[in-house]
Amino acid sequence: MTNFDEIRPYRDNEIGEVLNRILNTPQFEAIIAFIFPNENPEDIKARARALKSIHELQVLFSFNAVARMIHDSTDGLSLSGLDELPANEAYLFISNHRDIILDSAFLSYKLVEAGRETVEIGTGDNLFFSPIVADMMRLNRSFKIHRNLTPRELHSYSVRLSEYIRQRVSQDHASVWIAQRNGRTKDGDDQTETGLLKMLGLSGEDFLTGFRELNIVPMAISYELDPCDRFKARELYHRHTGMPFQKSEAEDFLNMQAGIFDPKGRVHIALGEVLDQELESLAEMVNKNDRFRAFTDLLDSKIQGLFRLFPNNYIAADMLHGDQRFRQHYTDLEQQAFENHIDEMCRKVKNDKTALLPFLLNIYAKPVENRIMAGLPEAGM
C-alpha cells in the first residue's frame, strides 16, 4: 500500500499517534460534547486512547454521532437491498450524492447495525481543508480524491486511484463507496460522469473481467428534505442569472453543518444488485466510447430506479409545472408542509421567493422527471 500513502485512510496501527495529535484540539472537544453531552470529557479521551482499531473508533465516536443525527434531524433512516448482498464479499457502491458527509456515513451506520464492516469513502480533497479535519476524515476511512489537476497529473493520478480502489475491493476485500459524479448533485439531476467509469477501467485487465471483479452495486440515497437545498438553489440561481457567485472558504463548512443539524424528514438508502450480466452486453460493443456511454446510461437508470420518491418530490413536480398530474401521491397536509418549508428556506437565504422558487422546486422534482423519462414506474419503490 506504500504507493497509496498520500490518498489512503489511516490504518489501525496509526490511530494512537493521530489521536494523540487531535484529542485536545477544540474541534475534537466539540465533537465529544456533541456525542457525549452528559459524560466527563476526560473519561471519553481515556477511552479513545485505549482504542486499537479504526472500527472500534468508529463505533465509539462516529456511530454515536450518526445515531444522534438520526434521532435529532430525521424521521427515520431505512435501508433496502442489503439482504441480497452476501456478507462475505466486498463491493464498490456507486451512489448518487446529495450531502457532503451523510450519504456515506448513513450507509456505514446501517452496515454496522447489520453486523457488517464500514465502507471506505472517496472524498474530494476540498474537504481536507485543515490538518485536523483531514485527520478526522482519514480516521473515518476516507481516501482523498484530488481535483483541479493538470491533464498530465490527472492521468497518472487516475491510474493510481483506479488501482487503489481495485486493490481494496478485489484483493483486500474491503468495500468502497464513491459518488457517481464529482461533487454533490445540486439540481436534483442524478447523473453519472462517464469519466468516473473510465477511471475505474484504467486498472482492469479487460472491460468484462475488470468491472466484474469490482462487484459494482448501484446505490440511491433519498432525503425527504434536502438539508442543503437553500444553499444549492441560491448557487444555481446566481449562476443562471450570471450574477457573481464566489464560494467563501466557510461555504463547505456551512453546508456540512446544515447537513448534520437541519431537518431531513425520512431518509432511505436503496442498494441494487451487483452488475454482472449487463456487463456482458456492454463488453460486446466494439466502440469504446459507445460502450462507456451505454455503461453510464445503465448506471443512471439503476440509480434513478432505486431512488425513493417521497410526497415532496411529487408536490414539487406539480408546483413546477402548474398542474396536478401527481395529485394521488400526496395529501393537502403534505402539500402545505412542503410549501411552508419552501417559504422558510427562502427567508433563511434572504432571497426573493419568486426568483429562487424554480431552483428549489427542481431539486425535488427532477427525480420524478428522470424516472418518467427513463420509462420507470411512476410511483418509485
N, C-alpha and C positions, 0 to 999 in steps of 0.2 A: 504493500500500500504506500510505499515511500513516494512513488510518482504522484500520488494524490494528496500529499500532506497539506498543500495550500488550500484545498477545497473541502476536504472531508470533515465530518463531525469529530468530536473528541472520542477517544477510546476509554474503556473502563479504567485502564492504568494511569490515565491523565487527570481524572476528576479531582483527586486530592489537591494537586498543585493549582488547578483552576479555581476550586472552591476557596482555597486559602487566599487567592488573589481578590476574590469578589465578596466574600462573606460580610465584610464590614463596610461595604460601599452603601451610600444612600439608596441606590436603586434596589439592591438586594434586600435591604432592611424594609423598604416599602413593599416588596413582594411578600416578605414574611408577615408584615402587618395585615396585608390583604387576605392571605390564605389562612393565617392563624391569629385572628384578632383577639382571642381570649387566652393566648398562651404566652409564656415568657420567651422573648426573642432569643435569649441566650441558650435556653433549652433546645430550641429549634436549631440553632447554629451547632450545638454539640451533636445533635442527631445527624446533621448534614456532614460534619467532619468524619463521622463513622461510616458513611456510605462507601460501598465498594464497587458499585456498578452504575452505569447510566440508567438502567431500568429501575434500580432502587431509587435513584434521584428523581426520576420522572414520576414514580408512584408517590413519593413523599411530597414533592412540590408541584410539578406540572399538573397532575391529575386532580389534586386537591383544588388547584386554581381553576381548572376547567369545570369541575363539579360546582364550584361557587358561581361561575359564569352561567352554567346551565340553569341553576336554581334561581339566580337573580335576574337574568336577562332573557330567558327563553320560556316558552310554554311547552317545552319538551323537546328532547333530541331523540330521533329514531333512526334505525338502520335496517336496510333490507339487502338481501343477496349474499350475506357472509356465509350462511349455511351451505351455499352451493360451492364454496371455495375450500378445498381441503386444507386443513390447518398445518399439514407437514410440507407445504410448498410456499415459495416466496413469489411475490407478484410485483409488477410495475403498474401502479394505479395512475392512470392518466385522467385528470379531473378538470371540470370547469373550475373557474377561480373567481370567487366573489369577495372574500375577505382576506386581508393580508396574513393574519395569523391563524384564524379559527378553522378554515377549511380542513387543513391537515391535522390540527390539534383535535378537532372533534372526531375525525376518523381514528386517530390513535387512541383516544379515550374509549371509543366503542370497542376497539380491538382488545385493549387491556381488560375491559369489562367482560369480554368473551373469553378471556384466558389466553389471548394471543400476544405476540410481540408488537411493539410500536413500529411505525414506518420511519425510514429516513426521508427527509424533506428537502426537495430542491427549492432553494430560497435565493431571490435576487440579491446581488451584493449591495444594493441601496439600503437594505435593512441591516447591514452590518455597519451602522453609522457611528459607532463608538466601540472602543475595546471591550467595555463591559457588556454592551448589548451583543457584540459578536461572540463573547464567551458564553452568554446565556443561550444564544441561538445554537451554537455548536454543542452545548451540553444537552440540548433537546433534539439532537440528531439531525440538525440542519446542515446540508452541504451547500457550498457557495456557487451560485450561477452568475458568472461575470456578464456584464452588459457594457455597451458602448465601447466595443473593441474595434481595432482596425481590421480590415479584411484579412491581413496576414495573421494577426493574433487570433481572430475569430476561428479560422480553420483549425489551427493547431490546438486551440482550447477546446473546440467542439469535439475533436477526436478524443482528447483526454477525458472530457465529460462523458462521452458515449462509452468509453472503456470502463470508466468508474461505475456507471450505472449497471452495465452488463456484468461486471465482476461481482457487484453486490448481490444482484438478483440470481444470476445463474451459477456462480461459484460459492459465494458466501451465504446463500440462502437467506438474505435479508430483503424484506420488502421495501419498496421505494414509492413515494408519492411525488408526482410532478404535475404542474399545471399544463393545460393544453395550449397555452399561449404565454407570451412574455408579458407579465403583469396581469392585474385583475381585469375582468370584464366590467366595463363601466357603463355600457349602454344596454345591458341585458342580452346581448347577442353572443352566445357561447359558441365560438368558432375556433377550431384547431389551426394552429400555424403549421403549414406544411414543413417549414424549416425545422421544427421540433422532431418530426418523424425522420427527416433526412439525417439529422444529427444522430438520432438513435441508431440509424442504419450504418453509420460510419465504421462501427467496430464489429459488424457481423460478418460471418463467413460468406453468406449469400442472403438474399432477401428472405426466403422462406425459413431457413434454419435460424437466421439471425433474429428475426422477430418472434418466432415461436419460442425460443429459449428465454425471451424476456417475460413471458407469461403476462401479457398486457391485459389489464382489466379496466374497461371504461367505468368512470365514476361520475355521478352528478350529485352536487350538494345544493339544496334548495332552502332559501330563507323566506319565511312568510313576510318578514320585514327586513329589508337590507339595511343594516345599521349605519352604512356609509352612503346611503342613497343621495342625501343632500349634497355631500361633497362631490360625488360623481356627477350629479346633474348640473351643479354650478360650473364645474370644469368644462363639461360638454357645451353648456350654454355660451361660455366665454369663447371657446374655440370655434363654435358655429358662427358666432357673430363677428369674429375677427378681433374681439377685444383682447387686450393684453392679459395673459394669464401666466404667471410665473409661480411655480410651487415654492413655498418657503421651505427652509430647512426643517421646520417643525411639522410640515404637512403630513409626512408619513407617520410621525408620532401621533398626530391628532386623529388620523384615520385608524391607527392601531388602538388608540384609546376608545374611540367611538365603537369600533368593532367589539371590544371587550365588554364595555359597560352599557351600551344602548340596547333598547328592546329589539328582539329578533323574531318574536312570535314563535311559531313552530319551526323546527329545523329538521330536515330529513336528508340522510345520505343513502343513495341507492348504488349498489355495486352490480355491475353486469357480469356476464360470463367471460371467461378467458377467450380472447380472439384466437381462433385456430383454423377452422375450415375456411373462413373468409379469406385468410391469408393465402390459401392455395389458389383461389381465383385471382387474387391480385398478382401472385407470382407468375401467372401465365401471361400477363400483359408484357409485351415486348418493350414498349417505350417507357423508359424510367420515369419521366416526368408525368406521363399519364397515370402510371401506377401509383405514384405518391399523391397525385390529386385525388384519385379514387380512394386511396387509403384515408386521406383527410376527410373526404365526404362520408366514408364509412364510420369513422370515429365520431364525427359530428352527429350523425344520425343516431348512433348508440347513446351518446351523452344526452342529446336532446330528448330521446325516448325515455331515458331514465329520470329526467327532471320531474320532480313532483310539483304539479300546478296547484296552487292554493287559490282560494276565492279572490285574493288581491290581484292575482295575475289576470283573471277574467274581468274583474271590475275595471282594471286599468285599460285593458284592450277595448272594452265598451266605451269608456270615457274618452279614450284617444280618438276613436272613430265616430263618436257621437251616435252610437246605436245600442241595441240590447241583444246582440247576437248570442251572447253567452249568459243571458239572464238566469238560466236554470242552474247555474253553478254558484250562485251567491244569494244571500238574503239582503233585505233592506238594512238590517242592523250591521251586517258586514260591510255594506257599501258606505254607510255613514261613518263607521270606524275608520275605514281607509281614507275617506275624504278628510276626516279630522287629522289623520296622520300627515297627509299631504300639506294641509294648511300649516301644521306645526313645523314641518321641515322648511317650508318657505320662510317662515318667521325666523327660524334659527340662523339661516344664512343671509337673512335680510335682503332677499331678492324679491322682485315683483312676481307674484304668483302667475300672472298671465305669461310672462316670459319663461319662467322656469318649468311650468306645468308639463309641456310636451316631453321634456327631457326626463322628468321624474316618472311620468307615466310609462315612457318607453322602456325604462329599466324593468318594470314589472310585466309589460305587455309583450315584449319581444319573445320570451319563451313560448307563449301561446302561438304567435305568428310562425315561429320556426317549426313548431310541431305540425301545424297545418300545412305549411309549405313542403315539409318532408313527407306528407301523406301519412302521418302517425295519428293514432286515436286522439280525438279532441280532449278527452277527459283526463289524460295522463295516467299515472299509476294508481 
